[in-house]
Structures are given as C-alpha cells and as structure tokens.
Amino acid sequence: MTFSSIIRSTGSYLPQRVMKNAELEKIVETSDEWIFERTGIRERRIASEDEKTSDMAINAARAALERGGIKPQEIDGIIVATTTPDRTFPSVAVSVQKALDIPVGTAFDLQAVCSGFVYALSVADNFIKAGQLKRILVIGAEKMSAILDWTDRTTCVLFGDGAGAVVLEASLEKGRGILSTHLYADGRYKDILYTDGGPSTTGKSGHIVMLGREVFRQAVSRMAEVVEEALAENSMTAAEIDWLVPHQANIRIIEATAKKLNLPMEKVIVTVDRHGNTSAASIPLAFDEAMRTGRIKPGQTVLFEAMGGGLTWASALARL
C-alpha cells in the first residue's frame, strides 16, 4: 500500500499591527520610495511585545483545522518550521499541541530559516509515505521583528511577522498530493546571512546580518536550479505549472527567478508587498491567501521554492 500526501487545508495568521514604510522613515535613514524600489515591500505586520511565535502558530493551525473540518484529535504529527522559537526549548510544536488539545504524537521544530516550510513539508511527506503518520500539521511561524537591529536599514526594512499552516493527509488517491521535494544546503555560504548571537556563543538570540548582494546572487541561481530540478523530476515544463508560490523575500528576486524560468508573473503568487519577508512563514502565508481568495483551485499544480540562511534552498511540487 503506497500513500501519497495531499494538502487537505490551509490556514494563516497575521498580527494586527501594520508597519508601513513611512513609519520606518522615522526610525532609520530611509524612505518609502527607497524600500519599495529595492524590495517591493510597502508594509509588514509586527507582533506585539507579548505575542509569541507559538501564539501565531496556534492561530494559523486552528484556522487550518477549522477550514478542513478536522478535529484536533485527528492530528498525529506537528512540525513547526521556525527560526524564532519562544524559548530554546521546549519546541513551539508542543505549545501548539497543548493549546489545541492534540493527543500524544510526534511534535518537533525544524530550523532551515527561510527554506524551513519546504523542508518541513518534505519531512512530513516522508512520514506519510513511510506509513508512520496519517495527518500532520505543517506550520511556518516567525517573529522576525524580535531578531532585527532596528538601526540597520539594510535589514530592518525587510522582515515581518506571521504564521501559515497546512494539514497534510495520507491518501491512496493517485496523481495527487506532494509529487516531489528537493532539499539542499551549502555551509560554505553560512556567513552571508546569519545572526550575530546564539545560546552557545553570546547567550542571546542576536540580530540578523546580511550581505545583500551575495544573497541576491545566490538566491536567483539556487532557486531557479531547484525549481528546474522539480520540473525535470516530474517530466514537466514551466508552462505546465499553474502557480509558483515562492519565498517572499524580495520582489526583484521573485521576478528574476520567474524570468529565468520564462514564467509570466501572472502565474506567481506575490504577497511580499504586504507581508515583507516572514522567513519560514512566507510560503504558507502566501499559499493560504491564494487558496482562500480562490486564485489557486483544486486540481491545479503548485510549485513552492525558497532559499534561506545556511545557505539552504528547497522546492516542492504538489497537485491539489
């Protein structure tokens, strides 16, 4: 008996506070025009001081369960992709488990920065295909505002907070679900995007440090490569893809990747203008919005792709 992993439902959560570029003009030397021209970002959501990553993850997970008509007792796995957990331990996943009254089962966090959601989706897919789990909450949740240096205009303008979730479910239906996943990392580039702290170094989480030009160069080439690999694996062309849901880091990276694939922007889901870069939460946030608004429909083919610190990069191809 061979199982496939279908995406049963989606959910998301965004903090109430909207920070527009004009507000950043009062914090650092920048302007709305400068930010938008270089990133495509107009605004981002910022979590309140007492709002934790787990709070956002719980809200996104609850929305996914409700939209799918799924009871918490039907979930046997939780994987949370996050770079900004509430604490060093325990995991955000067990906080989700407790809050939603999900029974004893598999629950853990995964850290691959902006590629985290696709990494988590791949791990969940393999659990299901191995017959070990039947219904898994896969969540991307981040409070990136907590690790920003608000005096560094090269990074503080880029990031936002939020969470997105999907329920991945075992099915015997053929030709549907996660068709393939592709995960990579290259530690030689670990110093082009990192935080300057951590539990075993400074004892603090640290702030984001980024070499923007090098990250841009790597992102365009790596993401195009991993997308092309997913297409080749499934004997498909870019023209056969209904939607590309990329990591929402920078509109110029998204456009450059689409151009490299000869993919029209009309087939690309873009939310970076309103969400900013929410790291592991960016893909599930964009995906949920497109599903809720009816842009992405059942039966369509969706390609996810991302790159993050590490460097890590990944893609996943799914038929809904």
C-alpha positions in Angstrom: 0.0 0.0 0.0 1.5 3.3 -1.2 0.3 6.5 0.4 0.5 10.0 -1.1 0.4 13.2 0.9 -2.4 15.6 0.0 -2.8 19.1 1.2 -6.2 18.9 3.0 -6.5 22.5 4.2 -4.6 25.7 4.9 -4.7 28.5 7.5 -2.8 31.6 8.4 -2.4 34.4 11.0 -1.0 37.9 10.8 -0.5 40.2 13.8 -2.8 43.2 13.9 -0.2 45.9 13.8 0.7 47.1 10.3 4.0 48.9 9.9 4.2 50.9 6.7 7.4 52.2 5.2 6.5 55.7 6.3 6.9 54.6 9.9 10.4 53.2 9.2 11.3 56.6 7.9 11.1 57.8 11.5 13.3 55.0 12.8 16.2 54.8 10.3 17.5 56.9 7.3 15.3 55.5 4.6 12.2 56.3 2.5 9.1 54.6 1.2 10.5 55.0 -2.3 13.9 53.6 -1.5 12.4 50.5 0.2 9.8 49.8 -2.4 12.1 50.3 -5.4 14.7 47.8 -4.0 12.3 45.2 -2.3 8.7 45.6 -3.5 7.7 46.0 0.2 5.0 48.6 1.2 4.2 47.3 4.7 4.7 44.4 7.0 3.0 43.0 10.2 4.7 43.3 13.5 3.8 41.2 16.5 3.1 42.9 19.8 5.7 42.6 22.5 3.8 39.9 24.4 2.8 38.0 21.2 4.9 34.9 20.9 5.8 32.8 17.8 3.7 30.0 19.4 0.6 32.3 19.6 0.8 32.9 15.9 1.5 29.2 15.1 -1.6 28.2 17.2 -3.8 30.7 15.4 -2.7 29.6 11.9 -3.0 25.9 12.9 -6.5 26.4 14.3 -7.6 28.1 11.1 -6.3 25.2 9.0 -8.1 22.7 11.2 -11.4 24.6 11.0 -11.1 25.2 7.2 -10.6 21.4 6.7 -13.3 20.4 9.2 -10.6 18.4 11.1 -10.8 17.7 14.8 -7.5 18.2 16.8 -7.9 14.5 17.9 -7.3 13.5 14.3 -3.8 15.0 14.1 -0.9 12.7 14.9 2.0 14.9 13.9 3.1 18.6 14.3 6.1 20.1 12.6 6.8 23.8 13.1 9.4 25.5 10.9 10.8 28.5 12.8 14.0 30.5 13.4 12.4 32.4 16.3 11.1 29.9 18.9 9.6 31.2 22.1 12.4 29.5 24.0 15.5 27.4 23.3 13.3 24.6 24.4 10.7 23.2 24.6 9.6 23.4 20.9 6.9 25.6 19.5 5.3 22.4 18.3 4.5 21.1 21.8 2.9 24.5 22.6 0.7 24.1 19.6 -0.1 20.5 20.7 -1.1 21.6 24.2 -3.1 24.7 23.2 -5.2 22.8 20.6 -5.6 19.7 22.8 -3.9 17.5 20.2 -3.2 14.0 21.6 0.2 12.4 22.2 2.1 12.0 19.0 5.1 13.4 17.0 5.8 17.1 17.6 9.0 19.0 16.9 10.5 22.2 15.4 12.7 22.4 12.3 15.2 25.1 11.6 16.2 25.9 8.0 15.4 29.6 8.1 13.5 30.8 5.0 13.5 27.3 3.5 12.1 25.9 6.7 8.5 25.4 5.5 9.5 23.4 2.4 11.9 21.4 4.5 9.1 20.7 7.0 6.7 19.8 4.2 9.3 17.3 2.8 9.8 15.7 6.3 6.0 15.4 6.8 5.6 13.9 3.3 8.1 11.2 4.0 6.5 10.4 7.4 3.2 9.8 5.5 4.7 7.9 2.6 6.5 5.6 5.1 3.1 4.9 6.8 4.2 6.3 10.1 1.8 9.2 10.4 -1.6 9.9 8.8 -2.4 13.6 9.3 0.3 16.2 10.1 0.1 19.9 10.8 2.9 21.6 9.0 3.4 25.2 10.2 5.8 28.0 9.4 5.8 30.7 12.1 8.1 33.6 12.8 8.6 36.7 14.9 11.4 38.1 12.9 10.9 41.5 14.5 12.5 40.1 17.6 15.9 39.5 16.0 16.1 42.7 14.0 18.6 45.5 14.6 16.3 48.4 14.2 19.2 50.8 13.5 20.3 48.7 10.4 18.4 50.0 7.5 19.6 47.2 5.2 17.8 44.5 7.2 15.1 46.1 9.4 13.0 47.2 6.4 12.8 43.7 5.0 11.2 41.5 7.6 7.8 40.9 9.2 5.9 38.5 11.5 3.2 35.9 10.9 2.4 32.2 10.6 0.9 29.9 8.0 -0.1 26.2 8.2 -1.3 23.3 6.1 -2.7 19.9 7.1 -1.0 17.2 5.2 -3.0 14.0 5.0 -2.4 10.4 3.8 -4.3 9.3 0.8 -4.4 6.4 -1.6 -5.5 8.7 -4.5 -3.1 8.5 -7.4 -1.7 11.6 -9.2 -2.5 14.0 -6.4 -0.6 15.4 -3.5 3.1 16.1 -3.0 4.8 14.9 -6.2 8.4 15.5 -5.2 10.6 17.6 -2.8 14.2 18.7 -3.2 16.3 20.0 -0.3 19.8 21.4 -0.3 22.3 23.2 1.9 25.8 24.6 1.4 27.6 25.6 4.6 30.3 27.4 2.7 27.9 30.4 2.5 26.8 30.4 6.1 28.4 33.8 6.7 26.4 35.8 4.1 23.2 35.6 6.1 23.2 34.9 9.9 22.5 36.2 13.4 25.4 37.5 15.4 24.4 35.6 18.5 23.1 32.3 19.9 22.8 30.2 23.1 26.3 28.8 22.9 28.1 32.0 21.8 26.6 35.2 23.2 23.8 33.7 25.2 21.4 36.0 23.3 19.5 35.4 20.1 21.4 38.1 18.3 20.4 40.2 15.2 20.2 39.4 11.5 23.3 40.3 9.5 23.1 40.0 5.7 25.4 40.6 2.7 22.7 41.6 0.4 24.3 41.4 -3.0 25.7 38.0 -2.4 22.4 36.7 -1.0 20.6 38.1 -4.1 23.1 36.4 -6.5 22.8 33.1 -4.7 19.0 33.3 -4.4 18.3 33.8 -8.1 20.6 31.0 -9.3 19.8 28.5 -6.5 16.0 28.9 -6.6 15.9 28.6 -10.4 18.1 25.4 -10.2 15.9 23.7 -7.6 12.7 24.6 -9.5 14.1 23.2 -12.7 15.0 20.0 -10.8 11.5 19.6 -9.6 10.1 20.0 -13.1 12.6 17.5 -14.5 11.9 15.0 -11.8 8.2 15.1 -12.8 8.8 15.4 -16.6 7.1 18.7 -16.7 7.8 22.2 -18.2 7.3 25.5 -16.5 4.4 26.1 -18.9 2.6 23.2 -17.2 2.8 24.7 -13.8 -0.4 26.6 -12.7 1.2 28.5 -9.9 4.6 29.3 -8.5 4.5 30.2 -4.7 8.0 31.5 -3.9 9.5 32.5 -0.7 8.6 36.2 -0.3 11.9 37.8 0.3 12.3 40.5 -2.4 10.2 41.3 -5.5 13.4 41.6 -7.6 14.5 38.0 -6.6 11.0 36.7 -7.4 10.9 38.5 -10.8 14.4 37.4 -11.7 13.6 33.8 -10.8 10.3 33.9 -12.9 12.2 35.4 -15.8 14.9 32.7 -15.6 12.1 30.1 -15.8 10.3 32.0 -18.6 7.3 32.1 -16.3 4.8 35.0 -16.5 4.3 36.9 -13.3 0.6 36.3 -13.7 1.3 32.7 -12.5 3.3 33.8 -9.5 1.8 34.4 -6.1 3.2 37.6 -4.6 2.5 38.9 -1.0 5.8 40.5 -0.2 4.4 44.0 -0.7 2.1 43.5 2.3 3.9 40.9 4.4 7.6 41.6 3.9 9.9 38.7 4.5 8.4 36.4 7.1 11.1 33.7 6.7 9.6 30.2 7.2 6.1 31.7 7.4 6.2 33.4 4.0 5.2 30.5 1.7 2.3 29.1 3.8 1.0 32.7 4.3 1.1 33.4 0.6 -0.4 29.9 -0.2 -3.2 30.3 2.2 -4.2 33.7 0.9 -4.3 32.4 -2.6 -6.4 29.4 -1.6 -8.8 31.5 0.4 -9.3 34.0 -2.3 -9.9 31.3 -4.9 -6.9 32.1 -7.1 -5.4 28.6 -6.5 -8.0 25.9 -7.2 -8.3 22.2 -6.5 -6.7 20.1 -9.2 -4.1 22.7 -10.0 -0.3 22.2 -9.8 1.7 24.4 -7.4 5.4 24.7 -7.1 6.9 26.0 -3.9 10.5 27.3 -3.7 12.7 29.0 -1.2 16.2 30.0 -0.1 17.4 30.9 3.4 20.4 31.3 5.6 22.8 28.3 5.7 22.6 28.5 2.8 19.6 26.3 2.5 17.3 26.1 -0.6 14.4 23.8 -1.5 11.4 23.2 -3.7 8.3 21.1 -3.6 5.8 20.3 -6.4 2.2 19.4 -5.5 -1.0 18.7 -7.3 -4.0 19.9 -5.3 
